[in-house]
Amino acid sequence: MNRILLCLCLCFVSLAALAQPAGDAGTLPSDAGALTAPSGDATRSQARAPKDEEDPDEDPDEHEDPDDDNDDDNDNDPDDEDATAREECPDGFDDDDDSNPSVLAPLQLDVNGKGLAPTGLALVGLHHLTDAQVRALVGAPAAGATEPLSPKEVQTLLRKLAGTGLFAHVAPRLRVSEQGPALLEVTLEEYPTVTSVQVQGLQDLPPQEWLEELFPRPPGSFGNDDEDDDDDERDVEEFVATVRIHGRRAKVSIDNPCPPLHPPREWLAHIERGQFHPGIVQGGLDAALERSLNELRDDEGYLLATVSATLSHEGALVVTVDEGRLEAVDVPGVEPKMAERVREALGLSPGDVFLRSDARRAVDRLESRLRFLRTVGGEGLNEERRSVKVVEEREATGARRYRTQEQERRASRRDEDKEPEEPESRWRKLFSWHDEREEGITLEGRRLVVHVRARRPDLSVELLPVHTQVTGFAPGLAAELRIWDPKDRVHATLDAAFFVPLRLGGQRLPDDPEGTKRQRRVSLLGGAKLHVPALGLAEVGAQVHDFTDTSDRWRLGDIDSYVYSFLINRPDRDYFRRKGFAAFATWRPARSWLAGAEFHGDTYESLQAFTPPLTLFRRDSPPFPNAPVSEGRFHSVVLRAEYDSKAKPGSPVGSLFRTPETSLFPREGDRTREPALRGLVTLEVGQQVGVDTRFWKLIGDAVLDLPVTWHSGLSVRLRVAGGQDLPLQKQEALGGWSALRGFGFKDFRGGDASVLGSAEYRWHAFGVFADLGAVHAASDWTDPRLGVGASFHFTDAVRVDAAWRTDEKARATPEARLLFVRTF
C-alpha cells in the first residue's frame, strides 16, 4: 500500500510539472547589430517552449494531438505562438518587488468611451542593441505586427524591459492618430557600454580580484567549461527535493519551463576566467562601482576607501581606487605626553592604509601595553562609518565621470535607547569586569579618534576545584583586585585565595583523629604588590600563606592533577603544608625578559594520604602515596631570570602560587607559525633554622618551538637541575607526565641532580614524542631512560597522550591521559 501511495504521489507531482506553461523568447537574427546575437550558448538562460525541444527532423504531425480541433495554420502562426508564450510566462525576469502584483491593475485607455489598444510597438533610442534583439529577449511582437496588445500584455512587456538591467530609463508613450491605429512607443536609454578597463591605485588588493567584484559573471550564465550539448537541459530550471511518505524516502525532480530570464552574457560586461569581456554594464556603472566600494569597505575592511572613474565616449574605463589612508590619530581628553604614548601603543600612523582589523589589533595592543587605560565612548567603527554613494557626471563630449560622495552620518540611537540605570548597575560600575569591552575608536573623515579613560579597578574571581590525596575534595576561590593609577605611576594588586577540605566519604587518617583534623585546616593565601613602570618594576610586594602546597606544578597542571585525582586516584603530585611569608621584587627590563629576587620564610609539615581515597573509580585501590618532607622552618633566597619571546608588552607577571620550578610569565596562547623560545634559570640558597648546613639548588628549563611547515612543527625541551644538601621536598625525581612520560610517577627519585630532554614533532593534530632522562643519586647517575609516545591535539594545550617506557619493565599497553594544560 505504501508503494502505491508513493507512486501516485510521484505521478501527481510529475503531471503538475508537465502542466506548467512554457515561454518562447523568440529567434534572434544572425546580423543583429554591434553586439552579436545570442547563440544557443548565449540564450541558455531563456525559457523555451516544450515544442522547441522536439527533434527538428521529426514530423510535427506525428506528435499532433488527435483531440486537437485547432486549424494547422493557427498552430504554425508565429504571432500566435508569441502571444501564447507571453501569456504562459508573463514575467520572466527577476523582480525584487515584494508587493502583490494583483494590487496594480493594467492601464486602461478609453477614447470617447471606446477602449483603445495599441496595434504596434516601436522601440526608440537603442544604440548598441538592435530592435530585434530586444524584442526577442522580452518576447515582444515582431516589428510590423498588427495584432492588438491587451493592457495586461503592455504591462508585462514594460516590466520585462525594466527588469532586464540593460536600460537606465524606460519611457513609454502611446501615440494615437485621428485615422490610423494607436502605437506604443517606448524610449530606451541603455546603460553605459565598457570596451576596456584599467584599474589604478590598488596596493594591498590585487586588481583582478576587485575587477571580479565590479564585473561579476552575469546571472544565469555558465563557465566556458560547460558543454554546449547540455544547453537544452539548462534551459529548464530544475528543483530536486526529498520527500518522506509513510516512512519511505523518495527524491522528486521538478522542471520549471519558465525560469528567470537574463540577458545573454555576450551582451554584458563581465570577467570570466581572468579575462574582461566588453559589453553593457548591467544595472549601471555607478551602481557597479558603488557595489564594489561597499564590498571593499564592509567585507574587506577598507573603511576609508573611495573610488573614482572616467568612461570615455568610446567605452574605455579608467578606475582609480584609493584604499584610504589616515590623515591623523587624535587622542582627546588626555595630556599630550599620554596622547603620544597612546599613539605609540596603537601602532597606527598618518599615511597608513586603514583597515577595520588594524583598529581591533590596535585596541588590543593599547590595552595590553597601557593596561591602566581603557577605550570608552564613541560609537564604534560600525555605527560611525558613513554610507557612500557613487554619483555620475556627464560631460558635453559624451564622457562620464564618477566620484565617491560621502552621505550624511546617521545619528546614533545609543543615547536614545538607554534605559534608566539600576542601582545594581551603578554599583557594578565601580569595577571593570573582564567581559566588558568597548571599542572607543571612531572616524571623523580621515582622522582616527581614540577615546581613552583611566581604567576602573579590575576584579577577577576564579574557582579552585582542589582535589588531592591529602585533603580530598577542597573547593575554593582565588580573587585578584587591581587598582590602576591614571598617571601610570604606581598600580596596586591585592591577591587572595582559600580552599576548604570537605568531610566526604569518611576520609580520615587511621587511628589519628588529631592528624585528620589538622589536615582539614582551611588553606589561606593573601598578598599585595605594586607595579612601578618608571622603575621597571613589574612587581614588588609580599604575601602570607598557610596552605597545602606542592613542588610538582612543573610536572602536571593543576586542573589535570585534580581531575585524575578525583577520577582514578592518580594526582601524580606530592603535597606538604607550608606556612610563612614571602617578599619579592621582579624587574622587567624588556618585553621578553624578567629578573627577580625573593625571600621565603616557611615552615614545612609532612602530610599523609587520606583513606579510603575519595575517587569516582578505583575506590578499592590503596591511597595514593604522599612522600614525607624535611620538616621545620627554612629561610631561603631565590634569584631568577626568565625569557619568553611571545610575552606581550604590559602583561601581568607573578602568582600567589609561585615556585622556583615554574615561570612567572603567563603562557601565551597556542603555538604560532613563528619560532618561539621560553626559558628560566633560578638559583635558591637556603638554610633550615637551627641547622648550620646550607643548601642550594640551580634549575634551568628551556623550550624551543620550531615551525617546519605550515601545519607541522618541532618542540625541543631541555631541563637541568642540581644542588647540594637538598631537603626532601626539593630533591630531584623523574617519571610521570611531562617528566619522562611512559614511566610511573617519580620512578627515579631521591636525587640531587637530573637531566631531562624532550622532543615532539607535530603534524596537524597528530604528534609523536620522545623523552630521555637520568637522575644523579648516591654519587652516581642512573642509566638514561627513554619514553616514547604519540599524541592527538584538540588544541595546543588539550590533547590525548599515549606513552610507553622502553626499559625492562616495558609493556604493550601504554599509559594514556587526556590533558588540558601544557606545562612546558
C-alpha positions, 0 to 999 in steps of 0.5 A: 500500500505504501508503494502505491501511495508513493507512486501516485504521489510521484505521478501527481507531482510529475503531471503538475510539472508537465502542466506548467506553461512554457515561454518562447523568447523568440529567434534572434537574427544572425546580423543583429547589430554591434553586439552579436546575437545570442547563440544557443550558448548565449540564450541558455538562460531563456525559457523555451517552449516544450515544442522547441525541444522536439527533434527538428527532423521529426514530423510535427504531425506525428506528435499532433494531438488527435483531440486537437480541433485547432486549424494547422495554420493557427498552430504554425502562426508565429504571432500566435505562438508569441502571444501564447508564450507571453501569456504562459510566462508573463514575467520572466525576469527577476523582480525584487518587488515584494508587493502583490502584483494583483494590487496594480491593475493594467492601464486602461485607455478609453477614447470617447468611451471606446477602449483603445489598444495599441496595434504596434510597438516601436522601440526608440533610442537603442544604440548598441542593441538592435530592435530585434534583439530586444524584442526577442529577449522580452518576447515582444511582437515582431516589428510590423505586427498588427495584432492588438496588445491587451493592457495586461500584455503592455504591462508585462512587456514594460516590466520585462524591459525594466527588469532586464538591467540593460536600460537606465530609463524606460519611457513609454508613450502611446501615440494615437492618430485621428485615422490610423491605429494607436502605437506604443512607443517606448524610449530606451536609454541603455546603460553605459557600454565598457570596451576596456578597463584599467584599474589604478591605485590598488596596493594591498588588493590585487586588481583582478580580484576587485575587477571580479567584484565590479564585473561579476559573471552575469546571472544565469550564465555558465563557465566556458567549461560547460558543454554546449550539448547540455544547453537544452537541459539548462534551459529548464530550471530544475528543483530536486527535493526529498520527500518522506511518505509513510516512512519511505524516502523518495527524491522528486525532480521538478522542471520549471519551463519558465525560469528567470530570464537574463540577458545573454552574457555576450551582451554584458560586461563581465570577467570570466576566467581572468579575462574582461569581456566588453559589453553593457554594464548591467544595472549601471556603472555607478551602481557597479562601482558603488557595489564594489566600494561597499564590498571593499569597505564592509567585507574587506575592511577598507573603511576609508576607501573611495573610488573614482572613474572616467568612461570615455565616449568610446567605452574605455574605463579608467578606475582609480581606487584609493584604499584610504589612508589616515590623515591623523590619530587624535587622542582627546581628553588626555595630556599630550605626553599620554596622547603620544604614548597612546599613539605609540601603543596603537601602532597606527600612523598618518599615511597608513592604509586603514583597515577595520582589523588594524583598529581591533589589533590596535585596541588590543595592543593599547590595552595590553601595553597601557593596561591602566587605560581603557577605550570608552565612548564613541560609537564604534567603527560600525555605527560611525562609518558613513554610507557612500554613494557613487554619483555620475557626471556627464560631460558635453563630449559624451564622457562620464565621470564618477566620484565617491560622495560621502552621505550624511552620518546617521545619528546614533540611537545609543543615547536614545535607547538607554534605559534608566540605570539600576542601582545594581548597575551603578554599583557594578560600575565601580569595577571593570569586569573582564567581559566588558569591552568597548571599542572607543575608536571612531572616524571623523573623515580621515582622522582616527579618534581614540577615546581613552579613560583611566581604567576602573579597578579590575576584579577577577574571581576564579574557582579552585576545584582542589582535589588531592590525596591529602585533603580530598575534595577542597573547593575554593576561590582565588580573587585578584583586585587591581587598582590602576593609577591614571598617571601610570605611576604606581598600580596596586594588586591585592591577591587572595585565595582559600580552599576548604577540605570537605568531610566526604566519604569518611576520609580520615587518617587511621587511628589519628583523629588529631592528624585528620583534623589538622589536615582539614585546616582551611588553606589561606593565601593573601598578598599585595604588590605594586607595579612601578613602570618608571622603575621597571618594576613589574612587581614588588610586594609580599604575601602570607600563606598557610596552605597545602602546597606542592613542588610538582606544578612543573610536572602536571597542571593543576586542573589535570592533577585534580581531575585524575585525582578525583577520577582514578586516584592518580594526582601524580603530585606530592603535597606538604603544608607550608606556612610563612611569608614571602617578599619579592621584587621582579624587574622587567627590563624588556618585553621578553625578559624578567629578573627577580629576587625573593625571600621565603620564610616557611615552615614545612609539615609532612602530610599523609594520604587520606583513606579510603581515597575519595575517587569516582573509580578505583575506590578499592585501590590503596591511597595514593602515596604522599612522600614525607618532607624535611620538616621545620622552618627554612629561610631561603633566597631565590634569584631568577631570570626568565625569557619568553619571546611571545610575552606581550608588552604590559602583561601581568607577571607573578602568582600567589602560587609561585615556585622556583620550578615554574615561570612567572610569565603567563603562557601565551596562547597556542603555538604560532607559525613563528619560532618561539623560545621560553626559558628560566634559570633560578638559583635558591640558597637556603638554610633550615633554622637551627641547622648550620648546613646550607643548601642550594639548588640551580634549575634551568628549563628551556623550550624551543618551538620550531615551525617546519611547515605550515601545519607541522612543527618541532618542540625541543625541551631541555631541563637541568637541575642540581644542588647540594644538601637538598631537603626532601621536598626539593630533591630531584625525581623523574617519571610521570607526565611531562617528566619522562612520560611512559614511566610511573610517577617519580620512578627515579627519585631521591636525587640531587641532580637530573637531566631531562630532554624532550622532543615532539614533532607535530603534524596537524593534530597528530604528534609523536614524542620522545623523552630521555632522562637520568637522575644523579643519586648516591654519587652516581647517575642512573642509566638514561631512560627513554619514553616514547609516545604519540599524541592527538591535539584538540588544541595546543594545550588539550590533547590525548597522550599515549606513552610507553617506557622502553626499559625492562619493565616495558609493556604493550599497553601504554599509559594514556591521559587526556590533558588540558594544560601544557606545562612546558 
